[in-house]
Amino acid sequence: MILSDTVETRAAQALPRSLYAAEDGPRARAPLSGPAEAEVAIVGAGILGLSTALALAEAGTSVTVLEANEPGWGASGRNGGHANPGLKTHPDEVVRDFGTETLHWAYDAPRTLAALIDRLGFDAEFRQGGTYRAAVSEAGLRDVEALTAALLRHDIPVRFDDAAAMEAATGCTRYPGGLFDPAGAQVNPLKYTRGLAGAAQAAGAVIHCDSPVTAYAREGAGWKVTTQGGSVTAGRLLIATNGYSGPLVPKLAQSLIPVFSAIAASHPLPEALRGRILAGGGVLYETGTVTIYYRVDAAGRLIFGGRGQMEEADGLPSVTVLQRLAERIWPGLAAVGWAYGWNGRVAITADHYPHLHALEDSGLVAVGFNGRGVALTTALGPRLAAHLRGEAGALPFPVTPIRPIPFQRFWPVGVNAVLGADSLIRRIRG
Ligand SMILES: Cc1cc2nc3c(=O)[nH]c(=O)nc-3n(C[C@H](O)[C@H](O)[C@H](O)COP(=O)(O)OP(=O)(O)OC[C@H]3O[C@@H](n4cnc5c(N)ncnc54)[C@H](O)[C@@H]3O)c2cc1C
């Protein structure tokens, strides 16, 4: 029985022209050719697919990862590099919906990532300088004050920083206050994803690039997963395609709002500016409808992200709004100039929680990281691996049916209208 729609075959794609791809050149790519077997097949070589593959291989389970392009081609290799603690939802709601263990698991996720990089010992430009959640309005200020109190009630050690402390941390007067969580960290996301791929392979996982999965079907008690060049027969199946989910799993793409997030990367900042903007290595995201996020990377570049056009971007002209916005916050930036602009798809869910879905009795889909996947997918991988190996109670979220969002295809258009360039500029002026 064929469970999936047939996916159109297409040529594999190169990485987007991001700062990360430019600095860390191309890798050898090996497509699947002919029939193969594994205990577990994984579709998608982002952080989620790879952290799951790593944990499976380390536990002695044979695993094959099939990736349409190359590891890190999706959001994992092009994101802002913030390893942020927690979920998008208020901690009281997380405890109500999933319990305290899931709340602490999510807030510990950057520490899980830190421990993993430390254990594996590869260079991902990791730095644990904390995450700032910065208010940009009086309402936002009340929210971060209340959130700080709520997290402290749940024994999560955060602190509230007032306007003066925020100015000292960011070199601008934009923030009346913010929440600081010392667990937050930053990585170069492509180096990190490629590091995971290398570690998974070293542990015994097989990874095939340029191998878009076109169909999956039941075969015996397991699955036959098909690509243009071959097939993998596996007892268990994991779909880890997040914002790049196409028609492979029926209704999956319709259950996610594929919002684009864009990033502009500056040339390395001069010492004076570098010493003012997040000099402690922290990362920052703003509260409010328009999420602006930034950090300064190991080379001293400002990596400044936010909403942009709702289609694939390529190059600096597609992120001029972000450049102008950053230059208004730190006027000295205009003289520094910009080097790269790119974007990618973030998978938003209706309830802002990650979603786990079952494919019959031995398949699983894990998607919907709502712009927080760097740390969360790292921490989720070992849990998915345990579940796929048959361990009960490993999952931090319940397995739910796929629920298409009504009028989903019009949502990105609506988001664009609300968060378009003019709106962004008005916000920064206000
Ligand atoms: C611009 C941007 C900035 C972001 N900033 C941050 C941030 O700072 N911090 C944070 O925590 N999160 C951030 N995110 C979100 C984060 O990157 C994602 O949540 C995370 O990378 C999701 O990982 P994943 O492995 O689930 O999916 P992805 O990394 O998107 O991987 C999915 C993979 O599936 C593959 N695929 C799809 N269909 C098929 C198929 N049929 N066959 C084979 N392969 C297939 C794709 O090629 C892709 O490589 C950002 C995202 C974007 C786009």
The ligand as an SDF file (V2000), in Angstrom:
LIG
                    3D

 53 58  0  0  0  0  0  0  0  0999 V2000
   16.7030   32.1440    8.6770 C   0  0  0  0  0  0  0  0  0  0  0  0
   16.4010   31.2620    9.8640 C   0  0  0  0  0  0  0  0  0  0  0  0
   16.8590   31.6420   11.1250 C   0  0  0  0  0  0  0  0  0  0  0  0
   16.6170   30.8200   12.2290 C   0  0  0  0  0  0  0  0  0  0  0  0
   17.1930   31.1530   13.4230 N   0  0  0  0  0  0  0  0  0  0  0  0
   17.1060   30.2900   14.4520 C   0  0  0  0  0  0  0  0  0  0  0  0
   17.8330   30.5350   15.6390 C   0  0  0  0  0  0  0  0  0  0  0  0
   18.6120   31.4860   15.7210 O   0  0  0  0  0  0  0  0  0  0  0  0
   17.6700   29.6640   16.6770 N   0  0  0  0  0  0  0  0  0  0  0  0
   16.8510   28.5610   16.5910 C   0  0  0  0  0  0  0  0  0  0  0  0
   16.7340   27.8110   17.5480 O   0  0  0  0  0  0  0  0  0  0  0  0
   16.1900   28.2810   15.4430 N   0  0  0  0  0  0  0  0  0  0  0  0
   16.3120   29.1160   14.3790 C   0  0  0  0  0  0  0  0  0  0  0  0
   15.6860   28.7960   13.2020 N   0  0  0  0  0  0  0  0  0  0  0  0
   14.9200   27.5400   13.1200 C   0  0  0  0  0  0  0  0  0  0  0  0
   15.8390   26.3210   13.0600 C   0  0  0  0  0  0  0  0  0  0  0  0
   16.8250   26.5300   12.0700 O   0  0  0  0  0  0  0  0  0  0  0  0
   14.9890   25.0870   12.7550 C   0  0  0  0  0  0  0  0  0  0  0  0
   13.9970   24.9550   13.7570 O   0  0  0  0  0  0  0  0  0  0  0  0
   15.8020   23.8050   12.7390 C   0  0  0  0  0  0  0  0  0  0  0  0
   16.9560   23.9510   11.9630 O   0  0  0  0  0  0  0  0  0  0  0  0
   14.9470   22.6610   12.2040 C   0  0  0  0  0  0  0  0  0  0  0  0
   15.7910   21.5500   11.9950 O   0  0  0  0  0  0  0  0  0  0  0  0
   15.2350   20.2750   11.2600 P   0  0  0  0  0  0  0  0  0  0  0  0
   16.3170   19.3050   11.2420 O   0  0  0  0  0  0  0  0  0  0  0  0
   13.9400   19.8710   11.8760 O   0  0  0  0  0  0  0  0  0  0  0  0
   14.8590   20.7860    9.7700 O   0  0  0  0  0  0  0  0  0  0  0  0
   15.7440   21.3420    8.5650 P   0  0  0  0  0  0  0  0  0  0  0  0
   17.0750   21.7880    8.9990 O   0  0  0  0  0  0  0  0  0  0  0  0
   14.9170   22.3360    7.8090 O   0  0  0  0  0  0  0  0  0  0  0  0
   15.9930   20.0550    7.6660 O   0  0  0  0  0  0  0  0  0  0  0  0
   14.9970   19.4520    6.8920 C   0  0  0  0  0  0  0  0  0  0  0  0
   15.7000   18.7220    5.7480 C   0  0  0  0  0  0  0  0  0  0  0  0
   14.7630   17.8650    5.1100 O   0  0  0  0  0  0  0  0  0  0  0  0
   15.1620   17.7710    3.7600 C   0  0  0  0  0  0  0  0  0  0  0  0
   14.0280   17.2450    2.9870 N   0  0  0  0  0  0  0  0  0  0  0  0
   12.8180   17.7940    2.7830 C   0  0  0  0  0  0  0  0  0  0  0  0
   12.0580   16.9720    2.0370 N   0  0  0  0  0  0  0  0  0  0  0  0
   12.8110   15.8720    1.7630 C   0  0  0  0  0  0  0  0  0  0  0  0
   12.5820   14.6730    1.0260 C   0  0  0  0  0  0  0  0  0  0  0  0
   11.4070   14.4170    0.3850 N   0  0  0  0  0  0  0  0  0  0  0  0
   13.5740   13.7610    0.9470 N   0  0  0  0  0  0  0  0  0  0  0  0
   14.7690   13.9590    1.5670 C   0  0  0  0  0  0  0  0  0  0  0  0
   15.0250   15.1050    2.2770 N   0  0  0  0  0  0  0  0  0  0  0  0
   14.0690   16.0290    2.3840 C   0  0  0  0  0  0  0  0  0  0  0  0
   15.5560   19.1960    3.3920 C   0  0  0  0  0  0  0  0  0  0  0  0
   16.4000   19.2390    2.2510 O   0  0  0  0  0  0  0  0  0  0  0  0
   16.2530   19.6690    4.6720 C   0  0  0  0  0  0  0  0  0  0  0  0
   17.6550   19.5410    4.5950 O   0  0  0  0  0  0  0  0  0  0  0  0
   15.8680   29.6190   12.0830 C   0  0  0  0  0  0  0  0  0  0  0  0
   15.4050   29.2520   10.8200 C   0  0  0  0  0  0  0  0  0  0  0  0
   15.6640   30.0530    9.7230 C   0  0  0  0  0  0  0  0  0  0  0  0
   15.1700   29.6220    8.3730 C   0  0  0  0  0  0  0  0  0  0  0  0
  1  2  1  0
  2  3  1  0
  2 52  2  0
  3  4  2  0
  4  5  1  0
  4 50  1  0
  5  6  2  0
  6  7  1  0
  6 13  1  0
  7  8  2  0
  7  9  1  0
  9 10  1  0
 10 11  2  0
 10 12  1  0
 12 13  2  0
 13 14  1  0
 14 15  1  0
 14 50  1  0
 15 16  1  0
 16 17  1  0
 16 18  1  0
 18 19  1  0
 18 20  1  0
 20 21  1  0
 20 22  1  0
 22 23  1  0
 23 24  1  0
 24 25  2  0
 24 26  1  0
 24 27  1  0
 27 28  1  0
 28 29  2  0
 28 30  1  0
 28 31  1  0
 31 32  1  0
 32 33  1  0
 33 34  1  0
 33 48  1  0
 34 35  1  0
 35 36  1  0
 35 46  1  0
 36 37  1  0
 36 45  1  0
 37 38  2  0
 38 39  1  0
 39 40  1  0
 39 45  2  0
 40 41  1  0
 40 42  2  0
 42 43  1  0
 43 44  2  0
 44 45  1  0
 46 47  1  0
 46 48  1  0
 48 49  1  0
 50 51  2  0
 51 52  1  0
 52 53  1  0
M  END
$$$$
